[in-house]
């Protein structure tokens, strides 16, 4: 004998449709989806790929490898993920994709990319629908250099960086698993006296991480 127990499933018992807010500018003809409240959560039945122009997936695929690529290469591959002829910078891929006059996608190999590698400091922006997709691991974006020379003096570490606006500790994570942001001090003396703080002194960046 086979016995089956039935009970209401909470997630499907309490699904409540949510109306789109008045003034919410969304093209529901091109990308339609519904929002539901399930208990204390809000859910949307939509895949990320559905939120971009469908022509992106049939358009040109340009590959970028920040370590081994060359902007003189075509960026094209035999298939998605073929980085044999990859470009080195994302802005070079944008330029090549824009030149087609159609939607395209940029496949970026895992690695470290400086701010200027993306849009050449705002000089090479996408002019066509585009998706930028990380490929094969973590894609790290950074404003400023990846290698900074530090020196220790008077209770802080110093570096010649004048355009920093936020400083994070990557060795200490928050409860959410994010890098811990340091607080900006009013002056060098305060920074030296306050762990996990930073301050500018002219062209010098001072950081105090307690060691």
Buried (B, 14 or more C-beta within 10 A) or exposed (E): EEEEEEEEEEEEEEEEEEEEEEEEEEEEEEEEEEBBEBEEEEBEEEEEEEEBBEEBEEBBBBBBBBEEBBBEBEBBBEEEEEBEBBBBBBBBBBBBBBEEEBBBBBBBBBBEBBBBBBBBEEEBEBEBBBBBEEBEEEBEEEEEEEEEEEEEEEBBBBBEBEEBEEBEBEEEEEEEEEBBEBEBBEEBBBBBEBEBBBBBEEEBBBBBBEE
